[in-house]
């Protein structure tokens, strides 16, 4: 077997979010998040901001690495 393109480990991919309320920026690995897969919009995850407690939405890294 021959690898023609090196992929990535989806468990360790870094997802990012910005709090709309206090503008704090966060990063988390997929395994730290409760991911929702939507067939129309793709995958996303919700989490609470550690600073203000507002709800944030995490998105996976863009494809085309």
Gaussian input, Z-matrix of N, CA and C with variables (Angstrom, degrees):
# hf/3-21g

backbone

0 1
 N
 C     1     B1
 C     2     B2     1     A1
 N     3     B3     2     A2     1     D1
 C     4     B4     3     A3     2     D2
 C     5     B5     4     A4     3     D3
 N     6     B6     5     A5     4     D4
 C     7     B7     6     A6     5     D5
 C     8     B8     7     A7     6     D6
 N     9     B9     8     A8     7     D7
 C    10    B10     9     A9     8     D8
 C    11    B11    10    A10     9     D9
 N    12    B12    11    A11    10    D10
 C    13    B13    12    A12    11    D11
 C    14    B14    13    A13    12    D12
 N    15    B15    14    A14    13    D13
 C    16    B16    15    A15    14    D14
 C    17    B17    16    A16    15    D15
 N    18    B18    17    A17    16    D16
 C    19    B19    18    A18    17    D17
 C    20    B20    19    A19    18    D18
 N    21    B21    20    A20    19    D19
 C    22    B22    21    A21    20    D20
 C    23    B23    22    A22    21    D21
 N    24    B24    23    A23    22    D22
 C    25    B25    24    A24    23    D23
 C    26    B26    25    A25    24    D24
 N    27    B27    26    A26    25    D25
 C    28    B28    27    A27    26    D26
 C    29    B29    28    A28    27    D27
 N    30    B30    29    A29    28    D28
 C    31    B31    30    A30    29    D29
 C    32    B32    31    A31    30    D30
 N    33    B33    32    A32    31    D31
 C    34    B34    33    A33    32    D32
 C    35    B35    34    A34    33    D33
 N    36    B36    35    A35    34    D34
 C    37    B37    36    A36    35    D35
 C    38    B38    37    A37    36    D36
 N    39    B39    38    A38    37    D37
 C    40    B40    39    A39    38    D38
 C    41    B41    40    A40    39    D39
 N    42    B42    41    A41    40    D40
 C    43    B43    42    A42    41    D41
 C    44    B44    43    A43    42    D42
 N    45    B45    44    A44    43    D43
 C    46    B46    45    A45    44    D44
 C    47    B47    46    A46    45    D45
 N    48    B48    47    A47    46    D46
 C    49    B49    48    A48    47    D47
 C    50    B50    49    A49    48    D48
 N    51    B51    50    A50    49    D49
 C    52    B52    51    A51    50    D50
 C    53    B53    52    A52    51    D51
 N    54    B54    53    A53    52    D52
 C    55    B55    54    A54    53    D53
 C    56    B56    55    A55    54    D54
 N    57    B57    56    A56    55    D55
 C    58    B58    57    A57    56    D56
 C    59    B59    58    A58    57    D57
 N    60    B60    59    A59    58    D58
 C    61    B61    60    A60    59    D59
 C    62    B62    61    A61    60    D60
 N    63    B63    62    A62    61    D61
 C    64    B64    63    A63    62    D62
 C    65    B65    64    A64    63    D63
 N    66    B66    65    A65    64    D64
 C    67    B67    66    A66    65    D65
 C    68    B68    67    A67    66    D66
 N    69    B69    68    A68    67    D67
 C    70    B70    69    A69    68    D68
 C    71    B71    70    A70    69    D69
 N    72    B72    71    A71    70    D70
 C    73    B73    72    A72    71    D71
 C    74    B74    73    A73    72    D72
 N    75    B75    74    A74    73    D73
 C    76    B76    75    A75    74    D74
 C    77    B77    76    A76    75    D75
 N    78    B78    77    A77    76    D76
 C    79    B79    78    A78    77    D77
 C    80    B80    79    A79    78    D78
 N    81    B81    80    A80    79    D79
 C    82    B82    81    A81    80    D80
 C    83    B83    82    A82    81    D81
 N    84    B84    83    A83    82    D82
 C    85    B85    84    A84    83    D83
 C    86    B86    85    A85    84    D84
 N    87    B87    86    A86    85    D85
 C    88    B88    87    A87    86    D86
 C    89    B89    88    A88    87    D87
 N    90    B90    89    A89    88    D88
 C    91    B91    90    A90    89    D89
 C    92    B92    91    A91    90    D90
 N    93    B93    92    A92    91    D91
 C    94    B94    93    A93    92    D92
 C    95    B95    94    A94    93    D93
 N    96    B96    95    A95    94    D94
 C    97    B97    96    A96    95    D95
 C    98    B98    97    A97    96    D96
 N    99    B99    98    A98    97    D97
 C   100   B100    99    A99    98    D98
 C   101   B101   100   A100    99    D99
 N   102   B102   101   A101   100   D100
 C   103   B103   102   A102   101   D101
 C   104   B104   103   A103   102   D102
 N   105   B105   104   A104   103   D103
 C   106   B106   105   A105   104   D104
 C   107   B107   106   A106   105   D105
 N   108   B108   107   A107   106   D106
 C   109   B109   108   A108   107   D107
 C   110   B110   109   A109   108   D108
 N   111   B111   110   A110   109   D109
 C   112   B112   111   A111   110   D110
 C   113   B113   112   A112   111   D111
 N   114   B114   113   A113   112   D112
 C   115   B115   114   A114   113   D113
 C   116   B116   115   A115   114   D114
 N   117   B117   116   A116   115   D115
 C   118   B118   117   A117   116   D116
 C   119   B119   118   A118   117   D117
 N   120   B120   119   A119   118   D118
 C   121   B121   120   A120   119   D119
 C   122   B122   121   A121   120   D120
 N   123   B123   122   A122   121   D121
 C   124   B124   123   A123   122   D122
 C   125   B125   124   A124   123   D123
 N   126   B126   125   A125   124   D124
 C   127   B127   126   A126   125   D125
 C   128   B128   127   A127   126   D126
 N   129   B129   128   A128   127   D127
 C   130   B130   129   A129   128   D128
 C   131   B131   130   A130   129   D129
 N   132   B132   131   A131   130   D130
 C   133   B133   132   A132   131   D131
 C   134   B134   133   A133   132   D132
 N   135   B135   134   A134   133   D133
 C   136   B136   135   A135   134   D134
 C   137   B137   136   A136   135   D135
 N   138   B138   137   A137   136   D136
 C   139   B139   138   A138   137   D137
 C   140   B140   139   A139   138   D138
 N   141   B141   140   A140   139   D139
 C   142   B142   141   A141   140   D140
 C   143   B143   142   A142   141   D141
 N   144   B144   143   A143   142   D142
 C   145   B145   144   A144   143   D143
 C   146   B146   145   A145   144   D144
 N   147   B147   146   A146   145   D145
 C   148   B148   147   A147   146   D146
 C   149   B149   148   A148   147   D147
 N   150   B150   149   A149   148   D148
 C   151   B151   150   A150   149   D149
 C   152   B152   151   A151   150   D150
 N   153   B153   152   A152   151   D151
 C   154   B154   153   A153   152   D152
 C   155   B155   154   A154   153   D153
 N   156   B156   155   A155   154   D154
 C   157   B157   156   A156   155   D155
 C   158   B158   157   A157   156   D156
 N   159   B159   158   A158   157   D157
 C   160   B160   159   A159   158   D158
 C   161   B161   160   A160   159   D159
 N   162   B162   161   A161   160   D160
 C   163   B163   162   A162   161   D161
 C   164   B164   163   A163   162   D162
 N   165   B165   164   A164   163   D163
 C   166   B166   165   A165   164   D164
 C   167   B167   166   A166   165   D165
 N   168   B168   167   A167   166   D166
 C   169   B169   168   A168   167   D167
 C   170   B170   169   A169   168   D168
 N   171   B171   170   A170   169   D169
 C   172   B172   171   A171   170   D170
 C   173   B173   172   A172   171   D171
 N   174   B174   173   A173   172   D172
 C   175   B175   174   A174   173   D173
 C   176   B176   175   A175   174   D174
 N   177   B177   176   A176   175   D175
 C   178   B178   177   A177   176   D176
 C   179   B179   178   A178   177   D177
 N   180   B180   179   A179   178   D178
 C   181   B181   180   A180   179   D179
 C   182   B182   181   A181   180   D180
 N   183   B183   182   A182   181   D181
 C   184   B184   183   A183   182   D182
 C   185   B185   184   A184   183   D183
 N   186   B186   185   A185   184   D184
 C   187   B187   186   A186   185   D185
 C   188   B188   187   A187   186   D186
 N   189   B189   188   A188   187   D187
 C   190   B190   189   A189   188   D188
 C   191   B191   190   A190   189   D189
 N   192   B192   191   A191   190   D190
 C   193   B193   192   A192   191   D191
 C   194   B194   193   A193   192   D192

   B1=1.4467
   B2=1.5283
   B3=1.3278
   B4=1.4567
   B5=1.5326
   B6=1.3252
   B7=1.4585
   B8=1.5240
   B9=1.3154
   B10=1.4621
   B11=1.5236
   B12=1.3292
   B13=1.4606
   B14=1.5159
   B15=1.3120
   B16=1.4576
   B17=1.5223
   B18=1.3091
   B19=1.4594
   B20=1.5177
   B21=1.3178
   B22=1.4525
   B23=1.5161
   B24=1.3181
   B25=1.4582
   B26=1.5275
   B27=1.3343
   B28=1.4624
   B29=1.5272
   B30=1.3216
   B31=1.4650
   B32=1.5264
   B33=1.3149
   B34=1.4581
   B35=1.5268
   B36=1.3419
   B37=1.4559
   B38=1.5288
   B39=1.3139
   B40=1.4557
   B41=1.5286
   B42=1.3246
   B43=1.4580
   B44=1.5226
   B45=1.3406
   B46=1.4559
   B47=1.5248
   B48=1.3501
   B49=1.4678
   B50=1.5188
   B51=1.3212
   B52=1.4563
   B53=1.5169
   B54=1.3143
   B55=1.4630
   B56=1.5230
   B57=1.3262
   B58=1.4586
   B59=1.5303
   B60=1.3277
   B61=1.4587
   B62=1.5303
   B63=1.3446
   B64=1.4716
   B65=1.5327
   B66=1.3233
   B67=1.4688
   B68=1.5373
   B69=1.3304
   B70=1.4624
   B71=1.5226
   B72=1.3197
   B73=1.4675
   B74=1.5285
   B75=1.3327
   B76=1.4533
   B77=1.5225
   B78=1.3237
   B79=1.4582
   B80=1.5199
   B81=1.3193
   B82=1.4599
   B83=1.5165
   B84=1.3226
   B85=1.4554
   B86=1.5283
   B87=1.3133
   B88=1.4679
   B89=1.5287
   B90=1.3097
   B91=1.4699
   B92=1.5292
   B93=1.3331
   B94=1.4616
   B95=1.5292
   B96=1.3176
   B97=1.4570
   B98=1.5241
   B99=1.3242
   B100=1.4630
   B101=1.5322
   B102=1.3132
   B103=1.4665
   B104=1.5180
   B105=1.3276
   B106=1.4595
   B107=1.5194
   B108=1.3199
   B109=1.4617
   B110=1.5182
   B111=1.3157
   B112=1.4588
   B113=1.5198
   B114=1.3310
   B115=1.4604
   B116=1.5244
   B117=1.3246
   B118=1.4728
   B119=1.5229
   B120=1.3381
   B121=1.4653
   B122=1.5223
   B123=1.3218
   B124=1.4665
   B125=1.5202
   B126=1.3201
   B127=1.4613
   B128=1.5314
   B129=1.3538
   B130=1.4554
   B131=1.5189
   B132=1.3209
   B133=1.4603
   B134=1.5272
   B135=1.3231
   B136=1.4624
   B137=1.5260
   B138=1.3385
   B139=1.4610
   B140=1.5226
   B141=1.3248
   B142=1.4613
   B143=1.5185
   B144=1.3309
   B145=1.4581
   B146=1.5236
   B147=1.3154
   B148=1.4660
   B149=1.5267
   B150=1.3295
   B151=1.4614
   B152=1.5256
   B153=1.3249
   B154=1.4757
   B155=1.5282
   B156=1.3359
   B157=1.4578
   B158=1.5172
   B159=1.3282
   B160=1.4605
   B161=1.5290
   B162=1.3216
   B163=1.4610
   B164=1.5295
   B165=1.3472
   B166=1.4677
   B167=1.5224
   B168=1.3230
   B169=1.4562
   B170=1.5257
   B171=1.3353
   B172=1.4566
   B173=1.5219
   B174=1.3280
   B175=1.4580
   B176=1.5208
   B177=1.3297
   B178=1.4737
   B179=1.5268
   B180=1.3295
   B181=1.4636
   B182=1.5213
   B183=1.2920
   B184=1.4683
   B185=1.5077
   B186=1.3056
   B187=1.4660
   B188=1.5176
   B189=1.3024
   B190=1.4380
   B191=1.5129
   B192=1.3101
   B193=1.4653
   B194=1.4993
   A1=108.24
   A2=116.15
   A3=121.46
   A4=109.12
   A5=116.49
   A6=120.89
   A7=108.20
   A8=117.03
   A9=120.42
   A10=112.34
   A11=116.85
   A12=121.34
   A13=108.35
   A14=116.70
   A15=120.72
   A16=108.93
   A17=116.28
   A18=122.13
   A19=111.30
   A20=116.39
   A21=122.39
   A22=109.12
   A23=115.77
   A24=121.89
   A25=108.13
   A26=119.84
   A27=121.31
   A28=113.80
   A29=117.48
   A30=120.20
   A31=110.54
   A32=117.40
   A33=121.38
   A34=113.98
   A35=118.11
   A36=119.06
   A37=109.15
   A38=116.59
   A39=122.23
   A40=110.39
   A41=114.90
   A42=122.13
   A43=107.98
   A44=117.57
   A45=121.30
   A46=111.43
   A47=114.08
   A48=120.44
   A49=108.97
   A50=115.20
   A51=122.32
   A52=107.62
   A53=116.62
   A54=121.28
   A55=108.73
   A56=116.87
   A57=121.43
   A58=111.86
   A59=116.76
   A60=120.74
   A61=112.54
   A62=117.67
   A63=120.65
   A64=112.76
   A65=117.00
   A66=124.46
   A67=113.97
   A68=117.22
   A69=120.54
   A70=108.34
   A71=116.05
   A72=121.05
   A73=108.97
   A74=115.88
   A75=121.89
   A76=110.78
   A77=115.16
   A78=123.32
   A79=107.68
   A80=116.56
   A81=121.86
   A82=109.04
   A83=116.04
   A84=120.08
   A85=108.46
   A86=115.94
   A87=121.23
   A88=111.66
   A89=117.33
   A90=120.39
   A91=112.77
   A92=118.44
   A93=122.61
   A94=112.20
   A95=118.07
   A96=122.79
   A97=111.98
   A98=115.38
   A99=121.37
   A100=106.02
   A101=115.78
   A102=122.12
   A103=110.92
   A104=115.67
   A105=123.29
   A106=107.89
   A107=116.45
   A108=120.98
   A109=108.96
   A110=116.54
   A111=122.94
   A112=107.38
   A113=117.87
   A114=120.28
   A115=112.67
   A116=118.16
   A117=120.34
   A118=111.71
   A119=117.01
   A120=120.94
   A121=114.61
   A122=118.06
   A123=120.99
   A124=111.44
   A125=116.03
   A126=122.00
   A127=110.86
   A128=114.94
   A129=122.20
   A130=108.04
   A131=116.90
   A132=121.21
   A133=109.11
   A134=116.40
   A135=122.14
   A136=109.26
   A137=116.03
   A138=122.05
   A139=107.99
   A140=116.13
   A141=121.48
   A142=109.54
   A143=116.16
   A144=121.84
   A145=108.50
   A146=117.31
   A147=121.43
   A148=112.08
   A149=117.62
   A150=120.40
   A151=112.36
   A152=117.19
   A153=119.93
   A154=114.08
   A155=118.16
   A156=121.40
   A157=114.99
   A158=117.76
   A159=121.61
   A160=110.06
   A161=116.76
   A162=121.67
   A163=110.05
   A164=116.76
   A165=121.93
   A166=109.10
   A167=115.80
   A168=121.50
   A169=108.46
   A170=115.96
   A171=122.48
   A172=109.02
   A173=115.41
   A174=121.19
   A175=109.63
   A176=116.86
   A177=119.82
   A178=110.66
   A179=116.16
   A180=118.32
   A181=110.46
   A182=116.85
   A183=121.01
   A184=110.07
   A185=115.63
   A186=119.72
   A187=109.26
   A188=116.38
   A189=120.63
   A190=111.74
   A191=114.90
   A192=121.80
   A193=111.07
   D1=145.77
   D2=-178.52
   D3=-129.32
   D4=128.46
   D5=176.28
   D6=-82.10
   D7=123.95
   D8=-178.91
   D9=-97.62
   D10=-20.47
   D11=175.84
   D12=-153.40
   D13=130.14
   D14=179.77
   D15=-75.90
   D16=130.59
   D17=179.76
   D18=-90.37
   D19=-148.08
   D20=179.92
   D21=-143.51
   D22=160.34
   D23=178.93
   D24=-90.01
   D25=107.29
   D26=-175.41
   D27=-64.10
   D28=-22.49
   D29=179.30
   D30=-68.55
   D31=-33.71
   D32=-175.77
   D33=-102.31
   D34=8.67
   D35=178.44
   D36=-68.12
   D37=144.95
   D38=-175.64
   D39=-96.59
   D40=121.50
   D41=176.74
   D42=-97.35
   D43=150.90
   D44=-176.98
   D45=-127.18
   D46=151.79
   D47=176.22
   D48=-149.53
   D49=152.52
   D50=173.03
   D51=-126.43
   D52=130.70
   D53=178.54
   D54=-72.22
   D55=126.56
   D56=179.39
   D57=-71.36
   D58=-21.67
   D59=-176.88
   D60=-84.34
   D61=-54.22
   D62=-174.99
   D63=-109.66
   D64=-3.52
   D65=176.45
   D66=66.62
   D67=21.56
   D68=172.78
   D69=-71.48
   D70=147.82
   D71=179.54
   D72=-111.04
   D73=140.22
   D74=-177.50
   D75=-132.16
   D76=152.50
   D77=171.70
   D78=-130.95
   D79=144.04
   D80=177.85
   D81=-150.57
   D82=149.90
   D83=173.56
   D84=-80.59
   D85=151.39
   D86=-178.12
   D87=-52.70
   D88=-38.16
   D89=-177.63
   D90=-66.33
   D91=-16.39
   D92=178.58
   D93=-87.10
   D94=-8.78
   D95=-172.63
   D96=-115.23
   D97=153.36
   D98=172.15
   D99=-92.60
   D100=97.90
   D101=-172.35
   D102=-84.53
   D103=137.11
   D104=174.02
   D105=-110.78
   D106=126.93
   D107=177.01
   D108=-100.25
   D109=121.45
   D110=178.91
   D111=-114.50
   D112=125.33
   D113=-175.66
   D114=-67.03
   D115=-21.42
   D116=178.55
   D117=-89.28
   D118=-44.67
   D119=-171.93
   D120=-104.55
   D121=-7.28
   D122=-178.08
   D123=88.19
   D124=-168.96
   D125=-175.28
   D126=-84.43
   D127=147.90
   D128=174.38
   D129=-158.11
   D130=169.00
   D131=179.11
   D132=-146.39
   D133=148.72
   D134=177.09
   D135=-107.10
   D136=146.57
   D137=174.30
   D138=-154.75
   D139=159.96
   D140=177.35
   D141=-89.98
   D142=139.92
   D143=175.87
   D144=-66.23
   D145=132.95
   D146=-179.28
   D147=-71.62
   D148=-20.70
   D149=-178.28
   D150=-88.61
   D151=-53.60
   D152=-174.23
   D153=-110.13
   D154=-12.33
   D155=178.37
   D156=84.42
   D157=3.65
   D158=178.47
   D159=-71.42
   D160=154.52
   D161=178.91
   D162=-77.24
   D163=134.82
   D164=178.46
   D165=-122.44
   D166=158.51
   D167=176.49
   D168=-116.68
   D169=124.08
   D170=176.35
   D171=-95.00
   D172=141.55
   D173=177.06
   D174=-123.99
   D175=148.75
   D176=178.78
   D177=-71.08
   D178=163.20
   D179=175.29
   D180=-61.50
   D181=152.31
   D182=178.77
   D183=-64.63
   D184=145.22
   D185=176.10
   D186=-75.85
   D187=169.93
   D188=-177.74
   D189=91.66
   D190=35.85
   D191=-178.04
   D192=-62.22

